Amino acid sequence: FKVNARRLLPRRAFSPRGTMARRKLLSEEEIRARLGEIPKWTRKGRAITRTWTFDGFPSALAFINRVGALAEEMNHHPDIANSWATVSLSLTTHDVGGLTERDFVLAKKIDALG
């Protein structure tokens, strides 16, 4: 079974040479500075994480759907864990193996959801 990534991914995902566009890893100093901008998120290895507790499953699911819409808009998708009224998100840039500006931009957008 062979998959042609060009058919599955948007054109902007590829560099002119046809390889996946790479993103720049942030330095430890840059990560510390950006974490100061999103105080409810914590660093966990090569990711940033945050957990929310809602009044029930429907509210948690609605939040997940709003996060999903932001993720699709940015073409940058968090790892999502849900257990009834609790939602945990983890952001990292998988193709470079760590944190990039995109992770912090998406975290801020998620925080703005309320």
C-alpha positions, 0 to 999 in steps of 0.5 A: 500500500503506497500513499501519495502525500501530495494528494493528502496534504495542502500544497503549502506543506511542501517546499519547492523541492517537494519535501515537507517544509521544516519548521525551526525549533525554538531555543530553550530561552525562546521557549521560556519566554513564550511560556510566560505568555501562556501561564496556564500551559506547562512544558512536558518534554518536547511539548506544552500541555494544558488540562481543562475541566468542564461541567460535563461531557457535552461541554468538553466535546464542544470545546474539543470541536472548537479546538479542532476547527482552530487546528484545521485552520492552522493545519497544526493539530494537538494531541487530545485526551478526553475523559468525560468532563476533562480535556487535556491538550498537548502541542508539539511540532512532530515533523521537527521533534519539538516546540516551534512558534506554531505551538505557541500561536495555537496555544494562544488561540485555544486560550482565547476560546475561553 
